[in-house]
Amino acid sequence: MPARYTLQGTESFVQEIKKSRFLAMAAPIDGEAAAKAFIAARSNLEATHNCWAWRLGQAYRFSDDGEPGGTAGKPILQAIDGQDLDNVVVLVTRWFGGTLLGSGGLVRAYGGTAAACLRAAPKQEIVALVTAHLACPFADLALVKARLRAQPGLRIAAEDFTATGADLTVEIPEADAVGVSRLVADITAGRVAMRLPQ
């Protein structure tokens, strides 16, 4: 499966095409509510059009906001998909400058403005994580935590102390989960077993 990426933060890009001004704004999102909030907060009600698209895994939406059907929202979505992006929203706001661009011109203007904005944005790879649990006695706790913290991409999400040690909840890159589980068993001589999701 090809790598997927998301944005590290919010990015914007502006250009003028035949006297119309196009402003693209893009951001990472973690759900549909975040996409809607971004669009609502950044849409300029004095502009001619606020066209947008977002993708969250298999889910996506787009809007032409009054432009001819298929000339704005879909090209914005294609710009997102064309750069292997996910969990991203893009809003392109247009201030009409008096010159009609035609359908092809609109597709190029909206898609091109969105693509330029996304190209400029710092990206990070989306890494699939799994959540694992382990019960660790006090005698092994310091060593186990030290070795877990040394694993790239691993995060100790919770640590709940018990009478005999601690229950740890860890988030591990999916590709490393089996190896980390073996590591924990090896360094504790089998006293600690990591429970991975089935």
Backbone as a printed PyTorch tensor [residue, N CA C, xyz], in Angstrom:
tensor([[[  0.8530,  -1.1940,   0.0000],
         [  0.0000,   0.0000,   0.0000],
         [  0.8860,   1.2400,   0.0000]],

        [[  0.6390,   2.2100,  -0.9010],
         [  1.4930,   3.3990,  -0.9420],
         [  1.3450,   4.2250,   0.3340]],

        [[  2.4310,   4.9290,   0.6510],
         [  2.4230,   5.7730,   1.8540],
         [  1.3920,   6.8900,   1.6830]],

        [[  0.7450,   7.2610,   2.7860],
         [ -0.1830,   8.3870,   2.7990],
         [  0.4090,   9.4480,   3.7260]],

        [[  0.0860,  10.6870,   3.4390],
         [  0.6460,  11.7960,   4.2050],
         [ -0.4740,  12.7220,   4.6480]],

        [[ -0.1680,  13.5130,   5.6710],
         [ -1.0640,  14.5880,   6.0710],
         [ -0.2170,  15.8380,   6.2510]],

        [[ -0.8640,  16.9520,   6.5160],
         [ -0.1430,  18.2140,   6.6900],
         [  0.2880,  18.3660,   8.1420]],

        [[  1.4130,  19.0510,   8.3350],
         [  1.8890,  19.3080,   9.6970],
         [  1.1740,  20.4980,  10.3310]],

        [[  0.6060,  21.3510,   9.5010],
         [ -0.0870,  22.5280,  10.0350],
         [ -0.8900,  23.1910,   8.9170]],

        [[ -1.3630,  24.3980,   9.1950],
         [ -2.1700,  25.1400,   8.2280],
         [ -1.2530,  25.8320,   7.2180]],

        [[ -1.6830,  25.8470,   5.9720],
         [ -0.8970,  26.4750,   4.8950],
         [ -1.8430,  27.3200,   4.0580]],

        [[ -1.3150,  28.3720,   3.4250],
         [ -2.1440,  29.1630,   2.5110],
         [ -1.3250,  29.5560,   1.2830]],

        [[ -2.0350,  29.8580,   0.2130],
         [ -1.4040,  30.2410,  -1.0540],
         [ -2.3960,  31.1240,  -1.7920]],

        [[ -1.8980,  32.2150,  -2.3800],
         [ -2.7920,  33.1210,  -3.1010],
         [ -2.2290,  33.3940,  -4.4900]],

        [[ -3.1120,  33.4900,  -5.4850],
         [ -2.6710,  33.8750,  -6.8280],
         [ -3.8050,  34.6030,  -7.5290]],

        [[ -3.4240,  35.3870,  -8.5350],
         [ -4.4250,  36.0910,  -9.3420],
         [ -4.4420,  35.4780, -10.7350]],

        [[ -5.6420,  35.1580, -11.2230],
         [ -5.8010,  34.5870, -12.5580],
         [ -6.8560,  35.4100, -13.2790]],

        [[ -6.4350,  36.1290, -14.3400],
         [ -7.3470,  36.9920, -15.1180],
         [ -8.2120,  37.8690, -14.2090]],

        [[ -7.5530,  38.5490, -13.3020],
         [ -8.1480,  39.5310, -12.3890],
         [ -8.9920,  38.9190, -11.2680]],

        [[ -9.2170,  37.6100, -11.2730],
         [ -9.8680,  36.9610, -10.1230],
         [ -8.7820,  36.5670,  -9.1240]],

        [[ -9.0530,  36.7800,  -7.8400],
         [ -8.0980,  36.4010,  -6.8080],
         [ -8.5370,  35.0770,  -6.2080]],

        [[ -7.5900,  34.1300,  -6.1010],
         [ -7.8580,  32.8110,  -5.5290],
         [ -6.9700,  32.6360,  -4.3040]],

        [[ -7.5790,  32.3300,  -3.1770],
         [ -6.8510,  32.0800,  -1.9290],
         [ -7.1630,  30.6540,  -1.4810]],

        [[ -6.1220,  29.8310,  -1.4040],
         [ -6.2940,  28.4580,  -0.9080],
         [ -5.7730,  28.3860,   0.5250]],

        [[ -6.5160,  27.6960,   1.3650],
         [ -6.0940,  27.4250,   2.7400],
         [ -6.3000,  25.9390,   2.9880]],

        [[ -5.2820,  25.2980,   3.5610],
         [ -5.3340,  23.8550,   3.7980],
         [ -4.9070,  23.5680,   5.2280]],

        [[ -5.4490,  22.4640,   5.7850],
         [ -5.1170,  22.1030,   7.1620],
         [ -5.3160,  20.6060,   7.3760]],

        [[ -4.6010,  20.0530,   8.3620],
         [ -4.8780,  18.6680,   8.7490],
         [ -6.1690,  18.6150,   9.5640]],

        [[ -6.9090,  17.5200,   9.4530],
         [ -8.1510,  17.3510,  10.2180],
         [ -8.2040,  15.9450,  10.7940]],

        [[ -8.9600,  15.7930,  11.8850],
         [ -9.0800,  14.4700,  12.5040],
         [-10.5140,  13.9410,  12.4520]],

        [[-11.3800,  14.6380,  11.7220],
         [-12.7660,  14.1840,  11.6120],
         [-13.5780,  15.1600,  10.7910]],

        [[-14.8050,  14.7380,  10.4700],
         [-15.6860,  15.5740,   9.6500],
         [-16.0210,  16.8870,  10.3620]],

        [[-16.1990,  16.8340,  11.6830],
         [-16.5220,  18.0590,  12.4340],
         [-15.3990,  19.0840,  12.3100]],

        [[-14.1510,  18.6170,  12.3310],
         [-13.0010,  19.5290,  12.1940],
         [-12.9850,  20.1500,  10.7940]],

        [[-13.3280,  19.3550,   9.7720],
         [-13.3770,  19.8780,   8.4020],
         [-14.4380,  20.9740,   8.2960]],

        [[-15.6340,  20.6920,   8.8300],
         [-16.7260,  21.6700,   8.7670],
         [-16.3750,  22.9370,   9.5400]],

        [[-15.7230,  22.7800,  10.6860],
         [-15.3400,  23.9430,  11.5050],
         [-14.3190,  24.8010,  10.7660]],

        [[-13.3420,  24.1620,  10.1180],
         [-12.3200,  24.8920,   9.3600],
         [-12.9780,  25.6920,   8.2350]],

        [[-13.8770,  25.0370,   7.4800],
         [-14.5470,  25.6980,   6.3570],
         [-15.4010,  26.8670,   6.8510]],

        [[-16.1490,  26.6470,   7.9360],
         [-17.0160,  27.7060,   8.4740],
         [-16.1920,  28.8930,   8.9810]],

        [[-15.0790,  28.6060,   9.6360],
         [-14.2670,  29.6730,  10.2310],
         [-13.5210,  30.4910,   9.1810]],

        [[-13.1530,  29.8660,   8.0600],
         [-12.2880,  30.5430,   7.0930],
         [-13.0020,  31.0080,   5.8230]],

        [[-14.2500,  30.6220,   5.6380],
         [-14.9860,  31.1030,   4.4640],
         [-15.1960,  32.6060,   4.5840]],

        [[-14.9800,  33.3060,   3.4900],
         [-15.1350,  34.7560,   3.4680],
         [-16.4720,  35.0730,   2.8020]],

        [[-17.4050,  35.5680,   3.6080],
         [-18.7640,  35.8020,   3.1060],
         [-18.8240,  36.9390,   2.0860]],

        [[-17.7770,  37.7710,   2.0250],
         [-17.7550,  38.8590,   1.0390],
         [-17.1560,  38.4020,  -0.2820]],

        [[-16.5800,  37.1960,  -0.3160],
         [-16.0000,  36.6680,  -1.5550],
         [-17.1160,  36.1440,  -2.4600]],

        [[-16.7870,  35.8940,  -3.7200],
         [-17.7700,  35.3980,  -4.6800],
         [-18.0860,  33.9270,  -4.4230]],

        [[-17.0620,  33.1230,  -4.1600],
         [-17.2440,  31.6830,  -3.9430],
         [-16.2700,  31.1830,  -2.8690]],

        [[-16.7270,  30.2350,  -2.0640],
         [-15.8820,  29.5280,  -1.0970],
         [-16.0400,  28.0280,  -1.4070]],

        [[-15.1370,  27.5070,  -2.2290],
         [-15.2270,  26.1130,  -2.6810],
         [-14.2450,  25.2800,  -1.8700]],

        [[-14.6090,  24.0230,  -1.6230],
         [-13.7810,  23.2240,  -0.7120],
         [-13.8780,  21.7360,  -1.0050]],

        [[-12.9290,  21.0170,  -0.3950],
         [-12.9480,  19.5530,  -0.4330],
         [-12.1770,  19.0420,   0.7690]],

        [[-12.5510,  17.8470,   1.2410],
         [-11.7680,  17.1890,   2.2920],
         [-11.7880,  15.6830,   2.0940]],

        [[-10.7430,  15.0320,   2.6050],
         [-10.6610,  13.5740,   2.5650],
         [-10.2390,  13.0630,   3.9350]],

        [[-10.9820,  12.0220,   4.3910],
         [-10.6770,  11.3000,   5.6370],
         [-10.7890,   9.8130,   5.3090]],

        [[ -9.6540,   9.1900,   4.9580],
         [ -9.7030,   7.7860,   4.5650],
         [-10.5930,   7.6190,   3.3400]],

        [[-11.6050,   6.7460,   3.4440],
         [-12.5060,   6.5200,   2.3160],
         [-13.5900,   7.5940,   2.2030]],

        [[-13.7580,   8.4010,   3.2480],
         [-14.7970,   9.4390,   3.2420],
         [-14.2560,  10.7330,   2.6300]],

        [[-15.0850,  11.3900,   1.8320],
         [-14.7010,  12.6790,   1.2640],
         [-15.9580,  13.4700,   0.9360]],

        [[-15.8020,  14.7710,   0.8420],
         [-16.8860,  15.6590,   0.4350],
         [-16.2510,  16.8150,  -0.3390]],

        [[-17.0500,  17.4600,  -1.1820],
         [-16.5750,  18.6610,  -1.8610],
         [-17.7640,  19.5360,  -2.2260]],

        [[-17.4990,  20.8140,  -2.4630],
         [-18.5610,  21.7700,  -2.8050],
         [-18.0560,  22.7570,  -3.8460]],

        [[-18.9230,  23.0180,  -4.8500],
         [-18.6070,  24.0180,  -5.8760],
         [-19.0980,  25.4130,  -5.4770]],

        [[-19.8880,  25.5160,  -4.4350],
         [-20.3990,  26.7930,  -3.9120],
         [-20.8270,  27.7680,  -5.0170]],

        [[-21.6650,  27.3020,  -5.9290],
         [-22.2070,  28.2010,  -6.9460],
         [-21.4390,  28.2370,  -8.2460]],

        [[-20.2300,  27.7150,  -8.2930],
         [-19.5170,  27.6040,  -9.5640],
         [-20.1940,  26.4800, -10.3690]],

        [[-19.9960,  26.4310, -11.6980],
         [-20.5910,  25.3400, -12.4810],
         [-20.1610,  23.9720, -11.9360]],

        [[-21.0880,  23.0110, -11.9310],
         [-20.8440,  21.7060, -11.3330],
         [-19.5570,  21.0500, -11.8290]],

        [[-18.7500,  20.5610, -10.9060],
         [-17.5300,  19.8370, -11.2460],
         [-16.3270,  20.7020, -11.5520]],

        [[-16.4610,  22.0450, -11.4440],
         [-15.3340,  22.9120, -11.8300],
         [-14.4960,  23.3940, -10.6530]],

        [[-14.9280,  23.1160,  -9.4250],
         [-14.1930,  23.6660,  -8.2760],
         [-13.9050,  22.6060,  -7.2100]],

        [[-14.9640,  22.0630,  -6.5940],
         [-14.7610,  21.1190,  -5.4980],
         [-14.0210,  19.8630,  -5.9110]],

        [[-14.4160,  19.2950,  -7.0640],
         [-13.7760,  18.0500,  -7.5230],
         [-12.3000,  18.2640,  -7.8550]],

        [[-11.9190,  19.3440,  -8.5780],
         [-10.4890,  19.5820,  -8.8180],
         [ -9.6960,  19.8000,  -7.5130]],

        [[-10.3270,  20.3780,  -6.5080],
         [ -9.6470,  20.5370,  -5.2110],
         [ -9.4030,  19.1580,  -4.6010]],

        [[-10.4210,  18.2930,  -4.6360],
         [-10.2600,  16.9320,  -4.1150],
         [ -9.1760,  16.1870,  -4.8930]],

        [[ -9.1430,  16.3750,  -6.2260],
         [ -8.1140,  15.7210,  -7.0450],
         [ -6.7130,  16.2110,  -6.6680]],

        [[ -6.5990,  17.4780,  -6.2680],
         [ -5.2970,  17.9970,  -5.8210],
         [ -4.8600,  17.2940,  -4.5270]],

        [[ -5.8220,  17.0530,  -3.6250],
         [ -5.5230,  16.3330,  -2.3740],
         [ -5.0590,  14.9130,  -2.7020]],

        [[ -5.8480,  14.2130,  -3.5130],
         [ -5.5400,  12.8250,  -3.8540],
         [ -4.2640,  12.7080,  -4.6780]],

        [[ -4.0110,  13.6940,  -5.5210],
         [ -2.8310,  13.6630,  -6.3910],
         [ -1.5200,  13.7400,  -5.6360]],

        [[ -1.5730,  14.2140,  -4.3850],
         [ -0.3590,  14.3040,  -3.5720],
         [ -0.3630,  13.2700,  -2.4400]],

        [[ -1.1950,  12.2070,  -2.5990],
         [ -1.2660,  11.1110,  -1.6110],
         [ -1.5530,  11.6250,  -0.2030]],

        [[ -2.4590,  12.5970,  -0.1070],
         [ -2.7860,  13.1860,   1.1910],
         [ -4.0680,  12.5880,   1.7520]],

        [[ -4.1520,  12.5850,   3.0750],
         [ -5.3290,  12.0930,   3.7820],
         [ -5.4980,  12.9570,   5.0290]],

        [[ -6.6990,  12.9370,   5.5870],
         [ -6.9850,  13.7450,   6.7870],
         [ -6.6590,  15.2160,   6.5260]],

        [[ -7.1460,  15.7120,   5.3760],
         [ -6.8220,  17.0780,   4.9340],
         [ -8.0880,  17.7610,   4.4270]],

        [[ -8.1910,  19.0610,   4.7160],
         [ -9.2520,  19.9050,   4.1600],
         [ -8.5920,  21.0480,   3.3940]],

        [[ -9.1970,  21.4280,   2.2560],
         [ -8.7180,  22.5790,   1.4830],
         [ -9.9220,  23.4520,   1.1280]],

        [[ -9.7790,  24.7320,   1.3820],
         [-10.7890,  25.7330,   1.0250],
         [-10.1520,  26.6930,   0.0290]],

        [[-10.7900,  26.8950,  -1.1160],
         [-10.3090,  27.8850,  -2.0940],
         [-11.3840,  28.9560,  -2.2380]],

        [[-11.0140,  30.1680,  -1.8580],
         [-11.9270,  31.3090,  -1.9120],
         [-11.5990,  32.1280,  -3.1620]],

        [[-12.6440,  32.5290,  -3.9010],
         [-12.4500,  33.3120,  -5.1310],
         [-13.1670,  34.6470,  -5.0220]],

        [[-12.4290,  35.6920,  -5.3850],
         [-13.0190,  37.0090,  -5.5610],
         [-13.0450,  37.2600,  -7.0640]],

        [[-14.2380,  37.3360,  -7.6480],
         [-14.3980,  37.4490,  -9.0950],
         [-13.8520,  38.7820,  -9.5740]],

        [[-13.0470,  38.7220, -10.6510],
         [-12.4060,  39.9390, -11.1500],
         [-13.0160,  40.4870, -12.4250]],

        [[-14.1410,  39.9030, -12.8800],
         [-14.8210,  40.4550, -14.0540],
         [-14.5950,  39.6860, -15.3340]],

        [[-13.6270,  38.7750, -15.3640],
         [-13.3640,  37.9960, -16.5750],
         [-13.7980,  36.5560, -16.3520]],

        [[-14.6710,  36.0480, -17.2340],
         [-15.1030,  34.6500, -17.1180],
         [-13.9560,  33.7340, -17.5350]],

        [[-13.7500,  32.6580, -16.7740],
         [-12.6420,  31.7560, -17.0480],
         [-13.0620,  30.5450, -17.8770]],

        [[-14.3600,  30.2770, -17.9850],
         [-14.8190,  29.0730, -18.6800],
         [-14.5910,  27.8480, -17.8050]],

        [[-15.2410,  26.7310, -18.1610],
         [-15.1550,  25.5270, -17.3200],
         [-13.7290,  25.0250, -17.1600]],

        [[-12.9950,  24.9150, -18.2720],
         [-11.6080,  24.4380, -18.1930],
         [-10.7380,  25.3610, -17.3680]],

        [[-10.9550,  26.6580, -17.5420],
         [-10.1840,  27.6370, -16.7690],
         [-10.4640,  27.5480, -15.2800]],

        [[-11.7410,  27.3240, -14.9350],
         [-12.0970,  27.1800, -13.5170],
         [-11.4670,  25.9300, -12.9170]],

        [[-11.5250,  24.8130, -13.6590],
         [-10.9160,  23.5650, -13.1700],
         [ -9.4290,  23.7930, -12.8980]],

        [[ -8.7390,  24.4170, -13.8580],
         [ -7.2960,  24.6760, -13.6940],
         [ -7.0380,  25.6460, -12.5460]],

        [[ -7.8790,  26.6800, -12.4210],
         [ -7.6680,  27.6870, -11.3780],
         [ -7.8590,  27.0960,  -9.9810]],

        [[ -8.9700,  26.4050,  -9.7720],
         [ -9.2320,  25.8410,  -8.4420],
         [ -8.2660,  24.6930,  -8.1220]],

        [[ -8.1230,  23.7590,  -9.0850],
         [ -7.2210,  22.6320,  -8.8620],
         [ -5.7810,  23.0780,  -8.7070]],

        [[ -5.3630,  24.0140,  -9.5520],
         [ -3.9830,  24.5010,  -9.5150],
         [ -3.6660,  25.2740,  -8.2400]],

        [[ -4.6020,  26.1150,  -7.8000],
         [ -4.3910,  26.8820,  -6.5630],
         [ -4.3080,  25.9330,  -5.3670]],

        [[ -5.2110,  24.9420,  -5.3190],
         [ -5.1800,  23.9620,  -4.2280],
         [ -3.8800,  23.1660,  -4.2560]],

        [[ -3.4560,  22.7130,  -5.4490],
         [ -2.2340,  21.9150,  -5.5700],
         [ -1.0030,  22.7100,  -5.1450]],

        [[ -0.9350,  23.9870,  -5.5540],
         [  0.2150,  24.8220,  -5.1800],
         [  0.2710,  25.0100,  -3.6680]],

        [[ -0.8770,  25.2110,  -3.0510],
         [ -0.9490,  25.3620,  -1.6000],
         [ -0.4480,  24.0830,  -0.9140]],

        [[ -0.9230,  22.9360,  -1.3880],
         [ -0.5420,  21.6590,  -0.7770],
         [  0.9280,  21.3380,  -1.0060]],

        [[  1.4590,  21.6970,  -2.1790],
         [  2.8940,  21.4560,  -2.4380],
         [  3.7620,  22.2370,  -1.4620]],

        [[  3.3140,  23.4380,  -1.0910],
         [  4.1010,  24.2990,  -0.2030],
         [  4.0340,  23.8540,   1.2630]],

        [[  3.0460,  23.0390,   1.5930],
         [  2.8150,  22.6710,   3.0030],
         [  3.7680,  21.5710,   3.4680]],

        [[  4.3770,  21.7260,   4.6580],
         [  5.1680,  20.6300,   5.2310],
         [  4.2450,  19.4360,   5.5320]],

        [[  4.7250,  18.2380,   5.1870],
         [  3.8980,  17.0270,   5.3290],
         [  4.5640,  16.0270,   6.2650]],

        [[  3.7680,  15.1180,   6.7600],
         [  4.3010,  13.9990,   7.5450],
         [  3.5450,  12.7420,   7.1650]],

        [[  4.2730,  11.6090,   7.1900],
         [  3.6590,  10.3460,   6.8230],
         [  2.6580,   9.9270,   7.8900]],

        [[  1.5470,   9.3650,   7.4520],
         [  0.5580,   8.8170,   8.3770],
         [  0.9730,   7.3880,   8.6790]],

        [[  1.2310,   7.1150,   9.9500],
         [  1.6710,   5.7900,  10.3720],
         [  0.5270,   5.1340,  11.1360]],

        [[  0.1220,   3.9460,  10.6800],
         [ -0.9470,   3.2150,  11.3760],
         [ -0.4220,   2.7310,  12.7230]],

        [[ -1.1720,   3.0110,  13.7780],
         [ -0.7700,   2.6230,  15.1360],
         [ -1.6990,   1.5520,  15.6690]],

        [[ -1.1500,   0.7150,  16.5580],
         [ -1.9690,  -0.2350,  17.3130],
         [ -1.7670,   0.0670,  18.7870]],

        [[ -2.7920,  -0.2130,  19.5790],
         [ -2.7170,  -0.0100,  21.0210],
         [ -2.5190,  -1.3740,  21.6780]],

        [[ -1.4970,  -1.4580,  22.5220],
         [ -1.1810,  -2.7110,  23.2200],
         [ -1.1550,  -2.4540,  24.7180]],

        [[ -1.3230,  -3.5160,  25.4880],
         [ -1.3450,  -3.4120,  26.9510],
         [ -0.3580,  -4.4020,  27.5380]],

        [[  0.2480,  -4.0200,  28.6650],
         [  1.1020,  -4.9580,  29.3790],
         [  1.0740,  -4.6550,  30.8650]],

        [[  1.0870,  -5.7290,  31.6570],
         [  1.1770,  -5.6120,  33.1190],
         [  2.6200,  -5.9070,  33.4850]],

        [[  3.2810,  -4.9410,  34.1050],
         [  4.7120,  -5.0560,  34.3610],
         [  4.9930,  -4.9740,  35.8610]],

        [[  5.6650,  -5.9820,  36.4550],
         [  6.0130,  -5.8990,  37.8670],
         [  7.0490,  -4.8060,  38.1120]],

        [[  7.0990,  -4.2810,  39.3590],
         [  8.0340,  -3.2060,  39.6870],
         [  9.4700,  -3.5740,  39.3410]],

        [[  9.8620,  -4.8410,  39.5230],
         [ 11.2450,  -5.2640,  39.2820],
         [ 11.6690,  -5.0260,  37.8250]],

        [[ 10.7290,  -5.0890,  36.8940],
         [ 11.0570,  -4.9230,  35.4700],
         [ 10.6540,  -3.5640,  34.9070]],

        [[  9.9450,  -2.7720,  35.6750],
         [  9.3040,  -1.5710,  35.1440],
         [ 10.2940,  -0.5680,  34.5440]],

        [[ 11.3580,  -0.2340,  35.2580],
         [ 12.2950,   0.7870,  34.7670],
         [ 12.9380,   0.3500,  33.4500]],

        [[ 13.3700,  -0.9060,  33.3620],
         [ 14.0060,  -1.4060,  32.1500],
         [ 13.0080,  -1.4310,  30.9840]],

        [[ 11.8110,  -1.9410,  31.2320],
         [ 10.8040,  -2.0300,  30.1720],
         [ 10.4650,  -0.6330,  29.6400]],

        [[ 10.2380,   0.3130,  30.5430],
         [  9.8990,   1.6720,  30.1050],
         [ 11.0410,   2.3060,  29.3190]],

        [[ 12.2750,   2.0840,  29.7760],
         [ 13.4280,   2.6580,  29.0780],
         [ 13.5420,   2.0930,  27.6600]],

        [[ 13.3650,   0.7770,  27.5150],
         [ 13.4720,   0.1480,  26.1950],
         [ 12.2950,   0.5480,  25.3010]],

        [[ 11.0920,   0.6930,  25.8740],
         [  9.9380,   1.1290,  25.0810],
         [ 10.1450,   2.5470,  24.5640]],

        [[ 10.6500,   3.4250,  25.4540],
         [ 10.8490,   4.8260,  25.0480],
         [ 11.9040,   4.9530,  23.9530]],

        [[ 12.7870,   3.9730,  23.8340],
         [ 13.8340,   4.0060,  22.8100],
         [ 13.3080,   3.5820,  21.4400]],

        [[ 12.0900,   3.0600,  21.3880],
         [ 11.5120,   2.5950,  20.1230],
         [ 10.9490,   3.7770,  19.3320]],

        [[ 11.3820,   3.9640,  18.0740],
         [ 10.8680,   5.1010,  17.2920],
         [  9.3660,   4.9680,  17.0410]],

        [[  8.6720,   6.0920,  17.2370],
         [  7.2410,   6.1260,  16.9590],
         [  6.3650,   5.5350,  18.0500]],

        [[  6.9670,   4.9490,  19.0980],
         [  6.1750,   4.3460,  20.1840],
         [  5.8940,   5.3910,  21.2580]],

        [[  4.6890,   5.3390,  21.8030],
         [  4.3040,   6.2900,  22.8550],
         [  3.6320,   5.5330,  23.9890]],

        [[  4.0770,   5.8030,  25.2110],
         [  3.3920,   5.2390,  26.3850],
         [  2.2040,   6.1520,  26.6510]],

        [[  1.0000,   5.6540,  26.3600],
         [ -0.2070,   6.4800,  26.4200],
         [ -0.7710,   6.5680,  27.8320]],

        [[ -0.5750,   5.5020,  28.6360],
         [ -1.1070,   5.5060,  30.0070],
         [ -0.2640,   4.5780,  30.8670]],

        [[ -0.1720,   4.9450,  32.1420],
         [  0.5670,   4.1410,  33.1210],
         [ -0.2500,   4.1520,  34.4110]],

        [[ -0.8280,   3.0030,  34.7440],
         [ -1.6660,   2.9000,  35.9400],
         [ -0.9840,   1.9630,  36.9310]],

        [[ -0.6350,   2.5210,  38.0940],
         [  0.0840,   1.7090,  39.0960],
         [ -0.8740,   0.7720,  39.8150]],

        [[ -0.3670,  -0.4170,  40.1020],
         [ -1.1170,  -1.4350,  40.8430],
         [ -0.3050,  -1.7870,  42.0830]],

        [[ -0.7880,  -2.7230,  42.8830],
         [ -0.0660,  -3.1290,  44.0940],
         [  1.2720,  -3.7870,  43.7510]],

        [[  1.3720,  -4.4130,  42.5750],
         [  2.5850,  -5.1660,  42.2440],
         [  3.4290,  -4.5350,  41.1340]],

        [[  2.9260,  -3.5100,  40.4850],
         [  3.6830,  -2.8840,  39.3960],
         [  2.8570,  -1.8420,  38.6850]],

        [[  2.8300,  -1.9210,  37.3670],
         [  2.0660,  -0.9370,  36.5970],
         [  1.4870,  -1.5870,  35.3460]],

        [[  0.2920,  -1.1320,  34.9870],
         [ -0.3260,  -1.5240,  33.7240],
         [ -0.0260,  -0.4090,  32.7270]],

        [[  0.6370,  -0.7610,  31.6340],
         [  1.0050,   0.2270,  30.6250],
         [  0.1330,   0.0500,  29.3840]],

        [[ -0.2810,   1.1720,  28.8250],
         [ -0.9530,   1.1840,  27.5320],
         [ -0.0110,   1.9010,  26.5810]],

        [[  0.3580,   1.2270,  25.4860],
         [  1.3100,   1.8170,  24.5490],
         [  0.7140,   1.8580,  23.1510]],

        [[  1.0960,   2.8870,  22.4000],
         [  0.7240,   3.0040,  20.9910],
         [  1.9830,   2.7550,  20.1810]],

        [[  1.9170,   1.7570,  19.2760],
         [  3.0800,   1.2990,  18.5290],
         [  2.7620,   1.3620,  17.0440]],

        [[  3.7340,   1.7850,  16.2080],
         [  3.5150,   1.6500,  14.7720],
         [  3.1920,   0.1880,  14.4470]],

        [[  2.1260,  -0.0150,  13.6760],
         [  1.6210,  -1.3610,  13.4040],
         [  2.7140,  -2.3010,  12.9000]],

        [[  3.6030,  -1.7890,  12.0500],
         [  4.6510,  -2.6310,  11.4620],
         [  5.6510,  -3.1250,  12.5100]],

        [[  5.7560,  -2.4320,  13.6550],
         [  6.7520,  -2.7860,  14.6800],
         [  6.1640,  -3.5750,  15.8410]],

        [[  4.8470,  -3.7830,  15.8730],
         [  4.1820,  -4.3200,  17.0620],
         [  4.7100,  -5.6940,  17.4750]],

        [[  4.8630,  -6.6140,  16.5330],
         [  5.3070,  -7.9680,  16.8800],
         [  6.7450,  -7.9290,  17.4140]],

        [[  7.6030,  -7.1440,  16.7860],
         [  8.9940,  -7.0270,  17.2360],
         [  9.1000,  -6.4480,  18.6370]],

        [[  8.2980,  -5.4260,  18.9370],
         [  8.3200,  -4.8250,  20.2690],
         [  7.8010,  -5.8220,  21.3000]],

        [[  6.7780,  -6.5830,  20.9340],
         [  6.2410,  -7.6030,  21.8370],
         [  7.3210,  -8.6360,  22.1800]],

        [[  8.0920,  -9.0790,  21.1740],
         [  9.1920, -10.0240,  21.4020],
         [ 10.2640,  -9.4080,  22.2870]],

        [[ 10.5830,  -8.1420,  22.0450],
         [ 11.6010,  -7.4440,  22.8380],
         [ 11.2170,  -7.4400,  24.3170]],

        [[  9.9590,  -7.1060,  24.6180],
         [  9.4930,  -7.0600,  26.0080],
         [  9.6070,  -8.4470,  26.6530]],

        [[  9.1920,  -9.4720,  25.9230],
         [  9.2940, -10.8340,  26.4620],
         [ 10.7530, -11.2130,  26.7110]],

        [[ 11.6610, -10.8430,  25.7850],
         [ 13.0750, -11.1970,  25.9210],
         [ 13.7320, -10.5110,  27.1160]],

        [[ 13.5140,  -9.1910,  27.2630],
         [ 14.2230,  -8.4620,  28.3310],
         [ 13.6710,  -8.7790,  29.7190]],

        [[ 12.4770,  -9.3810,  29.7980],
         [ 11.9000,  -9.7440,  31.0990],
         [ 11.8920, -11.2580,  31.2980]],

        [[ 12.6190, -11.9750,  30.4510],
         [ 12.6750, -13.4480,  30.5150],
         [ 11.2640, -14.0430,  30.5390]],

        [[ 10.3640, -13.4480,  29.7620],
         [  9.0160, -13.9840,  29.6400],
         [  8.0580, -13.6160,  30.7600]],

        [[  8.5110, -12.8070,  31.7340],
         [  7.6200, -12.4270,  32.8500],
         [  6.5290, -11.4490,  32.4010]],

        [[  6.8140, -10.6770,  31.3270],
         [  5.8380,  -9.6820,  30.8660],
         [  5.4620, -10.0220,  29.4150]],

        [[  4.1700, -10.1160,  29.1720],
         [  3.6740, -10.3690,  27.8200],
         [  2.8290,  -9.1880,  27.3780]],

        [[  3.1170,  -8.7040,  26.1890],
         [  2.3480,  -7.5880,  25.6470],
         [  1.1070,  -8.1430,  24.9590]],

        [[ -0.0520,  -7.5760,  25.2940],
         [ -1.3010,  -7.9940,  24.6650],
         [ -1.5900,  -7.0630,  23.4870]],

        [[ -1.5030,  -7.6460,  22.2830],
         [ -1.7720,  -6.8830,  21.0590],
         [ -3.2150,  -7.0980,  20.6330]],

        [[ -3.8050,  -6.1490,  19.9080],
         [ -5.1750,  -6.3530,  19.4270],
         [ -5.2110,  -7.5320,  18.4510]],

        [[ -6.3020,  -8.2710,  18.4480],
         [ -6.4280,  -9.4370,  17.5580],
         [ -6.7230,  -8.9840,  16.1460]]])
